Amino acid sequence: MLLRALSATTRSSVHTVTRPQSRLVSIQAAARCPTPRSVITPITLARHSTSDRTANMSSQAQKDITSWASKDGQFRRQTSSFRDSISKDGQFTPDEGRYHLYVSLACPWAHRTLIARSLKGLDKYVSVTVVHSFMGALGWSFYPPVRDEDGGFPQTKGQVGEPDGLAQVDGDPLFGAKFLRELYFKVDPDYSGRFTVPVLWDKKTNSIVNNESSEILRMFNTEFNHLLPKEQADIDLYPEHLRKEIDEQNEWVYDTVNNGVYKSGFATKPEAYESNVVPLFKSLDRLEKILDGGKQFVVGDQLTEADVRLYTTIVRFDPVYHGHFKCNLGSIRHDYPNLNRWCKNLYWNYDAFKSTTDFDHIKQHYYMSHGQINPTRIVPKGPLPPIEPL
Ligand SMILES: N[C@@H](CCC(=O)N[C@@H](CS)C(=O)NCC(=O)O)C(=O)O
């Protein structure tokens, strides 16, 4: 293993949320290799909105959106603000065509929700819009940024322009918004948090149901089951008998791995970087051991949300985090054979994982958007292939 006697710094996690869930039989085989289908519902390109709320920037975080770290050099992820739930008996009932999911294909948190939506076959209930891969000063946009005179992307202006061929963008089909922030302000004109994806939008009440991926993932797992064919209803990513183990693992994997790569990469002081990159690799060592003996899943013998949550970080690791976020005490493909095998199995054998993973979009986002980390905005060619064959 790469790291042995290390002093892990454990920071508090705001992420793990447990809600009562209904009991379901788990038939994981049903999740394997479903009929290939596009995960993204086709959407027509919308016209630019005339109502632009971009001037409404009420908090410091909103004014300085690309300044990720605090004064001490540490990156601290903000707690999500919208925490309602889809449920049969609540305000947000699980009706066909009612919900819309705004995602970035680059974002590992949004990626969780796309995988769950695909595994559970929720296309009819939840349509999807993908934002442009570039995130500038005004946050996620539905259009590519205007290029400046020398062809670069302006980090500070945040204008929108014509498609640039780098990534397919859908436009906002609901309101013709230019920026994701407009949707947040539509719901709450005084919103002072960050404009993050994923956003689960309710088309009926025109509001945000939830913008916390771990909760959206669980809603998708259970709240539509009574409407789904048995094969998909039976897929249970949070089975009763594994909940304790999943919750325990989520806690440290979230803090040191999922968020650990960000805390390493966004650190602006060596001490902040080191205090995160070391625990990150210690946790990768721990996961490598968990997957010993040809194990295919990180908790139990079936696909669970623990695999979904870990996958979206591991699949980005070699293409982005290793170089861009300086997480280079090892790479998945060269130093973690078990994690590599586990990741390749999910990618190549489960359509829900492969069809939602877009390596070009992922690399374009990180290397182009974070000018303070990569001022030339050159997107590296490798690693090739982005994921190894089985
Ligand atoms: N807690 C949120 C975190 C989501 C999140 O941080 N998303 C990032 C993209 S990877 C984002 O949209 N960042 C924009 C910003 O912070 O301005 C979740 O898990 O849903």
The ligand as an SDF file (V2000), in Angstrom:
LIG
                    3D

 20 19  0  0  0  0  0  0  0  0999 V2000
  -23.7090   19.0090   -1.5140 N   0  0  0  0  0  0  0  0  0  0  0  0
  -23.8890   19.1360   -2.8610 C   0  0  0  0  0  0  0  0  0  0  0  0
  -22.6150   19.5850   -3.5500 C   0  0  0  0  0  0  0  0  0  0  0  0
  -22.8300   19.8790   -4.9860 C   0  0  0  0  0  0  0  0  0  0  0  0
  -21.6760   20.6790   -5.5670 C   0  0  0  0  0  0  0  0  0  0  0  0
  -20.8100   21.1960   -4.8430 O   0  0  0  0  0  0  0  0  0  0  0  0
  -21.6500   20.7900   -6.8920 N   0  0  0  0  0  0  0  0  0  0  0  0
  -20.6000   21.5790   -7.5330 C   0  0  0  0  0  0  0  0  0  0  0  0
  -20.1590   20.9350   -8.8280 C   0  0  0  0  0  0  0  0  0  0  0  0
  -19.1910   19.5110   -8.6190 S   0  0  0  0  0  0  0  0  0  0  0  0
  -21.1420   22.9190   -7.9460 C   0  0  0  0  0  0  0  0  0  0  0  0
  -22.1930   23.0070   -8.5460 O   0  0  0  0  0  0  0  0  0  0  0  0
  -20.3980   23.9780   -7.6470 N   0  0  0  0  0  0  0  0  0  0  0  0
  -20.7230   25.2960   -8.0470 C   0  0  0  0  0  0  0  0  0  0  0  0
  -20.3570   26.2980   -6.9940 C   0  0  0  0  0  0  0  0  0  0  0  0
  -20.0200   25.8990   -5.8760 O   0  0  0  0  0  0  0  0  0  0  0  0
  -20.4070   27.4720   -7.3040 O   0  0  0  0  0  0  0  0  0  0  0  0
  -24.3760   17.8180   -3.4090 C   0  0  0  0  0  0  0  0  0  0  0  0
  -23.7820   16.7750   -3.1010 O   0  0  0  0  0  0  0  0  0  0  0  0
  -25.3670   17.8270   -4.1110 O   0  0  0  0  0  0  0  0  0  0  0  0
  1  2  1  0
  2  3  1  0
  2 18  1  0
  3  4  1  0
  4  5  1  0
  5  6  2  0
  5  7  1  0
  7  8  1  0
  8  9  1  0
  8 11  1  0
  9 10  1  0
 11 12  2  0
 11 13  1  0
 13 14  1  0
 14 15  1  0
 15 16  2  0
 15 17  1  0
 18 19  2  0
 18 20  1  0
M  END
$$$$
